[in-house]
Amino acid sequence: MLEIILHLKLHFTENKKTTLLNNKYYLISFFLFLISFSGFSQSGTLKGVILDDGKNPIPNVNIKAGDRGTVTNDNGFFILKIPADQDVTVEFSHLSYKSIVATFNLKNGEDIEFHPVMKESVEQISTVVISSKKRKDVEGIVTLQPETIRLIPGANPGVENLLKTLPGVSSNNELSTQYSVRGGNYDENLVYVNGVEIYRPFLVRSGQQEGLSFINPAMVQNVDFSAGGFQAKYGDKLASVLDITYRKPYDFGISLDLSLLGGSLTAEAISKNTKLSGIVGLRYRNNSLFVNAQETETNYDPKFLDVQTQINYNFSHKFSVSFLGNASLNKYNYEPKTRQTNFGTLENPLALLVFYEGQEKDQYQTLFGALKGTYLLNDDVTLNLTASSYHTTESEYFDILAQYRLGEVNTNIGYEELGEVEFSEGIGGQLDHGRNDLDALITSIEHNGKYTLDNHDFEWSLKYTNEDIRDRLVEWEVIDSAGFSINPPGLDYFNDQPYSPYEGPLVAFQNVRAKNETTIQRLQAYLQWSKRTKIGDNDVWFNAGARVQNWTVSGVGIEKTTQTIVSPRAQFAIKPNWKKDMLFRIGGGIYSQAPFYRELRDSSGTVRPDVKAQKSFQVVVGHEYSFKMWDRPFKLTTEAFYKYLTDVNPYTVENVRIRYRATNNATAYAYGLDMRLNGEFVPGTESWFSFGYLKTQENIDDRGYIARPTDQRLQFAALFQDYVPNLPKLKMYLNLVYNTGLPGGSPSYADPYDYQNRLPDYKRADVGIQYVIVDQNETHTGWRKPFKYLSLGIEIFNVFDAQNSITNTWVRDVYSKRQYAIPNYLTPRVFNVTTSMKF
């Protein structure tokens, strides 16, 4: 700390001496203010971004000019002051790349940019061989390219859209950004942005209510994903880790993306002395294009808006500060009018006609901020301190009356009444009421660091989190059939009207009322060690670590409860010295997920503070084979996994809302096989094909094993990029997903041991066609000159118009007491127009 203070004092003194000569202040106003200072006297500034052959930034490149030096940051950016008016030799070196030597002669105060491309080179240091491209493969991490994320079409474009094409990742709702991984549910996935854990709204129950994902794809620099068996440095969740890094600008730029679904505007800049840089993204989305295409006629007025910013300031080459901020406002106004759903068989076609009254008004407002300080103590020690806060205020108000007719459909071709209901088998109504409010404030402070000693890496962290959640839940549902009230199935009094009079009490079919004020305090820590070395001629990598978490639940009317969990984890990888490029790895441990607020609240809305952490013993075995085909690179990745879970908290899934029992009365298991073949099927582009097999079951109260709600047996996905050979600026992108049906579609009150039905298979293909008018690698004149990049495109969602359903509406025939499952279909075929531009 003393060194920082002295450095700041000297810097201030030098600037003060040069104020009368050449110190000026510049203001750049585009969502952020950037201040620039004049350079040191008798020196010039060399700056830039160092890239590899794939145009990816290279961190930790050593840059030396005599007795001066620096290193590139995580985004490959560097800045170096060198003496003016003389030849200065600068060397760029990295263990995994060939060194570059260049000579510069700068004038006093001159700034120049130098962006070298380093060629990969595996060099032997002592007994260790290090190759940067293999590092994440060794750790079992999949890396996705930001450009691919922005180009691939999808109803919800972005990072999650691309994740759903990876093996082991599944989602049967294109309007949702949520996903399940290897048998886990939506709440079992970790998401980090710049090392800070990200939360999502609590009350969202439908995919069309979600709006925008937190992650802004236009700001993304790097995407790492692990589907299981991850290291101790990641948090206490059971399923997966998504680790996002936002980019740090090294130049001024503006990008704009527009479509019929909304748009995004991104601006980035850097100060003249490169100490201050920032990027701001503004997004707007409107799902009316999808919702209006569904079979329910509605008045739909959604407003999904967010603004994000990342600001970085380098006080010196050792100390820097960054700020990540987000503000989002999602408003969902929904007023259904009518609906007709045809179902049944060719011999017995049926239809459900529904007439609605009422509306739903939802609002989700979130604010998030994280301040991070990084201090490079020396070449071997890096220290970080991060403080963050997340605040969400959510309201969900609805009163919707649905009156229905269930009947036979006219199938006589040539009749004017073709397709209309001509005989009613059941009539009735349903009134849904809700007044739900939630206010949650989550604050945390964390210290983490890294120490490198020879080939050993030590990482540690200590984190404190306080969760203050205030929740009011008021929901009730009344159902009647032909004017007779239907009671919930749990009552002893059976309503046999109209055949016999009913004399029991009339109650709502569902009735939930609760008010909770809950506080959860968490103290978390981890320590892990990793090492790269050799065994014989084989490269190996070891990793071992453990996490510990202690949490206390308290609140108004809640008995104070404290619990502790420990999660040891380990990984091992070996790359044999074979002619064929192969890699083998194994990872696992005991993964424990401490309950979040949603897991503490049961179906009646009551908070149960004694809910234990769900525990999972996991083993993941992986193999990678890199080879060339058609003189182009390919890779086949195979992973087999097994999980055994104890203290399982059973739940049900309704669209995207999870309802827990808030008990730990089950055990479960999951096993499967994931495969992915990726490579340049078309020269210069990356495509892949994925296959996954999964089986997951649970045993509740020792009643026997049944399928879990996420038992997605088979999954096939493909992401394919192509272009016209004689017209390479005309490109095509295909996003194809096929998932077998999930267990579900049962009535919400149903006993899962009585209802083990499955929804139909999920089939979807999205196609995008894009024409690049201005390529950023070309020089243009005339009207194209202001553009660095410009493209126009069309997108076709659900090309084959597959009828996918997410849940069922259950309607009772008053005469036969039979219940019909009417599918709630997702979006049909939809067309979209897009344009992208950069300045």
N, C-alpha and C positions, 0 to 999 in steps of 0.2 A: 504494500500500500504506500510506503514511503517513496518507493521508486516512481509510482504513478504521480504522486503530488509534486515531486521534484521535476518530473518531465512536463507536467502541465504548467508549472511556474516558469520553466525555461522557455517553453513554447509561447506563453503569454508575453514574456519579456522581449523575445525576438520580434514578435508581431508588433509590439508597442513601438520599438525602435524604427520599424519600417513604415509606420502608419503615415507619416508626412510624405513619404516618397511614392509608394505605389499600392497602398492597401485600399481596395475597393470592395463594395458589397453588391452582390447580384441576387436578384429575386426571380425565381422561376415559379409561376403559379399555375399549377394544373393538379388540383386536389391536394397538393402538398407544397411546402416551402423548402427550398434548398439554398443553403448559404455557402458561399465559397470564399476562401481566404487565399491571399497571395502566397507564393512559394518562398522557401528560404533563399537568402541571398547567395549568389554565386553557385547556383545549382539548377539542375533541370529535373523534370519528373518523367519517369518511364512507367507506364501502366498498361494493363491489358488483361486478357483472359487466355489461359493456356488450355488447348483442346487436344483430344486424341484423334485417331483416324476417323472415329465415328462422330466427330463434332461434339463430344461430351467433355465437360470441364474436368480438369485433373486437379484434385486437391493435394496439398502438401508437397508441391514442387519447390525445391530449394533454389533460390536465386541469389547469386553472389556477384558483387562488383568490388573487388579489393577487400577492404575491411568492412564494407557495408553488405547487408543481406536481408532477406525476407523470405516468406513462404506464401504460397497461394492458399486462399481460404477454401471452404467447401464448394464454392462455385467456380473455382479455378482463377479467381481474380487476384491480382497483385498490384502493388504500387511501390516504387523504389526511387528514392532521391539519389542522384549521382552528380559528381562534380561537373561544372559547366566549362565550356571552352577547352576541352581536351578529349583525347580518345580514351574511352572507358570500355573495357572488355567485360561483358556480362555473361555468366554461365548459368544455364537452366538445367538442373539435374534432378532425376528421380530414380529410385531403385528399379522401377519397372519399365522405364523408357530410356531411349537413347538421349544422351545429353545434347544440348544445343548451345553453341557459343556465338555471340554476336557483339559487334563493336559499335558504340554510339558516340557522337560528338554533339552535345546539345548546347544551345545558347543559354545564357542566364535567364531563368524563369520560363524556359520553353517546356511545353508538355507534348509528348508524343505517345501514341498508342502502338503497341507491338503485340500481335496475337499469334504466337508460334503454334505449330501443330507438332506434337511429339510422337514419334514412332515407338510402338511397343517393343520392348527388349527385355527378355528375361535374363537377369544377371545373378550370378552366384555370389553371395556375401557370406563368408565363412562357410557354414554348412547349410544355409537356408536359401531356397529359391523362392522368390516372391514374384507373382504376376498379378497385376492389378485387376485384370478382367476376370480372374478366377476367384477373387476374394468373396464376393457375394454368393457365387455358386457353391463355394465351400461351406458357407454358413446356411445354405438352404433357402436363400432369399431370391425371389423373382423380381427383376427390375423391369419396369415399363417405361417406354420412351414418351416424353411429354407430347411430341408431335403426333404420335399415334393416338394418344388420348383425345386430342382436339379434333382429329379427322374422322374417327370411326363413328358412324351414325347410331343413334339410339333415342328412344323416347325420353330418356334422362341422360343426355350426353355428359361424359366426364369420366373420372377415375373409376367410379363404381360400375359404370357401363362396361368398361374394359375388364374389370375383375370378374364379371359374370361369365366371361369366356374362358377363364382359367379352370383347370380341373380341381374338383373339390369345392368350388364356389357355385352356389345356386341361388336363384330367385325366380319366383313364378309370378312376378308383378312388375311389369315394365314401367308403371307410374311411380314405383318406389325405388329409392337408392339403397335400401337395406338389403342385406344378403346374409345367407347362412353358410358356414364353412364346416365341412366334414361332420355333420350331425349336430352342430351347435346352433343356437338361435341368434336372433339379431342383437341381443344384449351381450353376447359372448365374444365380440370382436373389438379389439383395441384400435383406435385411430389417433395418430400423432401428426401434428403439423409443427415443424421446426422444434421437435422434441417436447411439445406441450400436448397433453392429452385433450382430446376434443369430445364434447358431449352433444347430444341431439335432443330435440324437444321431447317432453314426456307424454303429452296427451294425444299425439297424432294417432289416429286409429285407421286411417285409410290412405292408400298410396296417393290418391289425387289431392290430399290435403298437405302433402309434404313440402311441395315447392322446391326450394333449392337445397342442395347438399352444401355442407360447410365448405368443402374443398372447391376452390376456384381454379379450373383447369388452365386458364390463361396465365396464372401466376406460378404454376408448378415448374420446378426445376428437376426434381428427382422423385421417383415413386418406387418404394421397396415394399414387398409383400411376402409374408410368411404364413403358410396355411397350417402350421402346427409344429411342435417341438422347438419353439423359439427360445432365445437366450434369456438369462435371468434379468438382463437390463430392461426388458420389456415387462409391462405390468401384470397384474393378477387377473387375467381372463383365461377362459378355457379353450377358445377356438383359434383366433388368428390375430395378426398384427399388420396394420397398414401404416407405413411410416413415410410421411410426405415432407419434402423440403421445398420451400418457396425460393425462387431465384433472387439473387442480388443483382441489380442493374449495373452495367458498365458503360451505358450510353443512354441517350434520350430516345424515347420511342413511344408511339401510340398505336394501339391495335383495337380494331372494332369488329365484332361479330354480330350479325343480325339474321333473324329468321322469323317465321310466322309464330314461333313459340316464345319470342323475346329476343334479348340481346345482351351483350356485355361490352364494356368499354374499359380498357386497361391503359394506364399511363405509367411510365417509369423514367427516372432521371438520376443523374449523379452530379455532385458538385464539382467545380473545376479542380479542387485539390483532392478529389475522390474520397474525402473523409466521410461525407454524408451522401447517402443514396436512399432511394425510396421507390416503392411501387404501390399503386392504388388500383383496385379493380371494382367496378360497379356493374351489377347484374340485375336484370329484370326478366321474369318468366311469367307466362300466362298459359295455363293448361287447357284453355277453352277449345283449342283445336282437337284435343283428344276427347274431352268430356262431352262436347257437343256431337261427337261421332258415335257415342254409345247409344244404347237402345232407350235409355231413360231421357225423355225430353225435359230440359231444365232451363231455368234462368241461373246462369253460373257466372259469378264475378270474382275471379281470384286475383290477388295482387301479391306476388312474391318478389321481394326486393332485398338486396343486401349490398353492403360496401365493405371492402376489406383493404387493409394497408399493412405494409411491412416497411419499417424505417430502420436503417442501420447507420451507426456513427462509430468511426474508428478514432478513438482518442490518441492512440499510438499503434505501433505494430504489435504491441502486446495486449492492449486493452481495448475492447469494443463493446458496444451496447446495441441491442436490437429490440424493436417493439413490433408485436403482431396484434392487430386489432380487427374486430369484426362487429358489425351492427346489421341485424336482419329484421325484417318485418314481413310476416306472412299472414295475409288476410284471406279468408275463405268464406265466401257467401254463396250458399247453395239453396236453391228453391226448386225442388222437383215438381214436375207437372203430371206427366203420364209415362207409363211404361207398358210395353207388350213384349213378352218373352215366349217364343214358341219352343216346345220341347216334346218329349215323348217319342213314339216310333211312327213309322210310315203307316202301320195298321191302325194305330191309336194316337193320332196327333193331338196334342193339348196345347193350351195357351194360358198364360197368366196376364190379365189386364189389371193395371193398378192406376188409380187416380189419387193424386196427392194434394194435400193442403198443408201449409206451414213452410218453415224454412230453417236453415242451420247457419249460424254465424260463429266462426272460429277465428281466433287471432293468436299468433305465436310471435312474441317479440323477444329477441335475445341480444345481449351485449357481451362481448368477450374481449379481454385484453391480457397480454402477457409481455412482461419486460424481462429481458435476459441479458446478463452481463457475462462476458467471456474474458478470462485473463490467462495469457500464456506465461506461466511462471518461468519456464525455460523450454528447451527443445523437447523435453520428455514429459512435462507435466502441463495439463490443461485443466483449468478450474472454471466452473459455470455456476451461476446463481440465477434462478428463475422464479419470478412471482407472477401469478396469474389469477384471474377472476372471471367467472361465468355467471351471468344473471339472466334468468328467463322468467317472463310473465306470460302465462297462457290462459286462455278462456275458451270454453267450448259450450255454446248455448244452442239448443235445438228443441223444436216442437214440430213434429211431423206426423200428420194423420194420413195413413195409407188405407184406402178402401179397395178391395180386390174382387175380381171374378175369376174363377177357375173353371174352364170348360173345354168342350170339344170344338175342334176347328173344322170349318167347311173346307173340304178337299176337292170339290167338284170343279174341274177345269171348265172355264167358260161362264161360270156364275159370277155375278157382280159381288157376291158375298164371299168370294174365295179368300181364305186366310182369316176370316172373322169368326169369333166365337158365336156359335149358334145354339148351344145348350150349356147351361151353367151347372156344374157339379158341386160347386162350393162358392160361397160368398162370405165376406167377413171384413174385418178392419183391424188396424193396429195403430196405436198411438205411442210414440216415443218422445220422452221428455228428458232433457238434460240441462243442468246448470253446474258445470265443472270449472273450477278455478285453481290455478297452481302458481306459486311464486317460489322460485328456488335460487339460492345464492351459494355458489361453490367457489371457495378461495383456496389457494395453495401456495406454498413456498418450498422450493427444492434446491438443494445443492448436489451437484454431481461433478465428477472429475475422472481424469484418465491419466495413468502413469505408465510409461513405456521404459522397460529395462531390458536391454539386449533384444531377445525375441519374445519377451513376456509383456503382455498388456494387462494392466489391472484397471478395472472400472468400478466405481462405487457411487452411491446416491443415498441421500436422506431427505425425505419429503413429508411435510405435514399438510393435511387437507381438512377443511371444515365445510360441512354441507348443512345448510339451513334451509329446510323445505317446509312450506305451508301449503296445505292442500285441502280443498273442499270438493267433495264428490256427491252429487245428487243426480241419480238416474232412476227412472222407472219406465216400465213398459206394460201397456194394457192390450190384451188381445181378445177379440170376440169373433165368433163365427155364427152367422145368421142371427145376430142379436143376443147371443148367450156368451157370457164371460168365460174365458178359459183360464183355469187356475194353474199355477206352476205344478210340475209333475211331482215335486217333493211332498205335497200335501196328501194327507190320508183321505181327504174328501174328494171323491171322483165326480166330476161334472158329467152327467149322462144326459143332459138336455139335448134335444127336445123330447126324448122318450120318457123321461121321468123328471119330476120337479127336483130342483136342487135347493137344499135348505141350509147349506154350509155358508161360511163367511166368504164374501167376495174380496179378493185381494189382487194386487197387481201381479202380473206374470213374472216380472222381475222388479226388484226394488232395492236400490243400494243408496245408503245415506251415510256419509262419514265426513269428519273434519279432523285433520291431523296437523300438528305442529311438531316436526321431527328434526332433531339435530344429530348428525353423525360426524364424529371426529376420528380421523385416521392418521396413523404414523407408519410410514413405509420406509424400507431400506433394502438395498441389495449390494452385493459384492460379487464380482466375477473376475475370473482369470482366463486368459487365452494365450496360446503359444503356437507358433509355426516352427517346424523343424523338419528333420529328415530321419527316416528309419531305413537304413540301407540306401538305396537309390530312389526311394519313394518319398514324396512330399506328404507331410501330415499336418493336421491342425487339431488342437485340443481346446476345449472350452468347458469350464465348470463354474458354477455359481449358485447362489441361493438368494431368495427374497424372503422377507419377513414383514408381516402387516398386523398391526393391532388397531382395532376399532371399537368405538363406544357409541351405542345408540341410546338416546334419551329424548325427552320431550314432554309435552303436556299430557298427563295421564298415561305416560309410557314408562315402564319400569327400566331403570338404567341397567344396561347389559354390556359387558366387555368380553371380547374374544380375540384370539391370536392365531395366526396361521403361519406356516413355514413352507416354502416351495423350493426344494433343491432341483437343479436342472444341469444337464451336461450334454455336450455334442462332441462328435469325433468324425473327422473326414480324412481320407487318404486318396492320393492321386498316384497310382502305380506308374513306374517307369516302363510303360509298355509302348509298343508302336501305335496302338490304338489309343486315342485320347479318351480316357475314362476316369470317372470320379465316383467314389463310394462314400456315403456318409450315414451316420446314425445319430439320432438325438432323442431326448425324452426327459422324463422326470415326473415329479408330482406337481401338478398345476392346480392351484386353489383359487376360487373366485369368491371373494368376500361379497356379500349381498349389497346391492345398491338399493335406493329407496323403492324402486319398482318391485324388486324381489321381496321386500319386507311387507308389502301390502297385499293382502289376500283378496279374493273375489268379492268380499263384502265391504272392502275399503279399510279394514282394520289393520293397523301396523303391528306386526309381531316382531319385537326386538330380538327374540332368541333364535331367529332363523340363522342357521349355520352356513358357513362357506361350502359351496359345492366343490368336491375334490375329484381330480381326474389323474389317473396314472396313464401316461402316454408314451408310446414308442413309435418313432418314425424312421423307416429305413429307405434311403434314396440311392439312385444310380443315375449318372449322366453319361451319355455317349455323344461326343462331338465328332462329326465326320463331314466329308464333302461329297456332294452329289451334284452332278452337272457343273462341276468346278465352282460350286457355291457352298457357303457354310450352312450346316444344319445341326440341330441338337435334339436328341431324344431323352426326355426326362421321365423317370418312373419313380413313384413313391408309394410304399405300402405303409399303412398306419393301423394302430390299434389303441383304443381308449377304454379304460374301465372306470366308471364314475360311481362315487358314493355320496351320500348326503344330498341326493338329487332333489331339487325343488320342482315338482311337476307343474306344467303350465299348459294352456291352450292358446292357439293363435287364431285371431279373427281379423282377416285382411293383414294389417301389419301391427295390430295391437296384441301384446302379450299379456295374459292374465295368469298370475302365479297363484298356487295354493298357499304359498308362504309356509310350507312344511318341508321337512327333509326326510320324507317317508318313502324314498325310492332309490333303487340302484339302476344303473344303465351301462350299456356298452356300445361301442361303435368301431367298425373296422371297414377297410376298403382299399381300393387301388386307384391311383391317379396317374395318368399318362399325358404327356404333351409333346408333340413334334412341332418344332418351330424352325424357321429358316427362310431363305430367299427362294421361295417357289417361283417368284417372278424377280428377275435381276433388279437389285437396288431397293427392294421392299421386303419387309418382314411380315410373314403370315404364320398362323399356327392352327393346329387341330388338337382338340382336347377330348379326353375320355375319362370318365370317372365312374367307379362303382362304390356304393355305400350301403351298409346295413347298420341301423341303429335301433335298439329296443330298450325298453325300461320295464322295471318290475316295481309296481306300486303296492305297498302294504303286503308284499309276498303273495300277490294274486296271480303271479306268472308274468312272463315277458310278452309285451305287445309293442307294436311299432310306435316310435316317438313321432311327434308332429313334424319333425324334419327328416323323416326316413325317405330320402330321395334316392331311390335305388340306382338308377342309371342317368348319366348325363353325357351329352355330346354337344360340343360347341366348336365353332370355327370362326376365325377372323382372317379375312382374305383381302389383300390389296393387289390391285392390278392397274395397268394403264395400256393405252393403245400404242403399239410399237412405233407406228409412223407418226403418232401424235401424242407424245409422252405427257403433254400438259392436260390431257383428258384422262382422268383417273376414276377408278371405281373402288368402292369399299363395301365389303359384305360382313355383316354381323349375324351369325346363325346360332340359335340355341334350341336344343331339344332336351327336355327333362321329363322323366316318367312322373306319374301323378303322386302327389303327396297325400298322406292320410289327412282327412279333414272333410269339411262340408257337412259335418254332423250338427245337430242342434246344439246350441251353446250349453244347455243343461244336461246333455247326454253323458252317460257313463262311458268313458273310452273303451271299457271292456265289452260293452254291448254294441258300440258302433266303431267298426274298423274299416269303413268305406274309404275309398281313395278318389281324389279329384281326377278328372281326365288329364292326359299327358299335356305338357306345355310345349307348344311349337311356335317358334317365331323367327322370322328372317327380316332384317332391316338392310336396305341397300342405299348407298349414297353415290352420286355421280357428281364429279367436280371438274370444272375447267379452270386452269390457272391462267389468268390474263397477264399478270405481272409476276415474274419470278424474282425472288430476292437475290438470286445469283447473277442476274442480268442487269445491264444498264439501259435505261429507257429515256426517251425524250418526248416532248409534246405533253399531252394530257396525262400520260402515264408517269411522268417524271416525279411527281410528289409521292408516288406509292413505292414502298419497298416490296409490298406483296399485295396481290388482289386476285380474288377468285370468286366464282359464282357456282352454285350447285343446287341440286334437287335431292330430296330424300324421300324414300318410300318406306314407311313403317308397316310392318306386318304384311309383307309383299303377297303372301298366299292367303291373306284374310282368314287366318285360323281363328276359330272361336275358343279362346282360352277363358277359363273361369277361375275365380279366386276363392269364392265361398258359395254357399247355397242359401236361398231363402226357402224356409219350410212353411208350407201351406197345408192346412187340414181340411179334408173333405168332411163336412158336417154329417153326411149320411153314413158313410162307411168307416169313419174315424181314421181313414188312411191319411198319411202325411206324404206330401209330394216334395221332392227336392228340386227346386227351380234354380238353375245355375245363374250366378251373377257374372256376366261376361265382362271381360276386359276390352281393350280398345280394338276396333277393327282396322282395316287398311286405311292409312292416312298419308296424305302428301304434304311435303314441306319444301320451302324454298329458302336457301341460305346464301349469305355472302360474307367473306372475310377480307379484311384489309389491314395493312400495317403502314405506318408513316415514319 
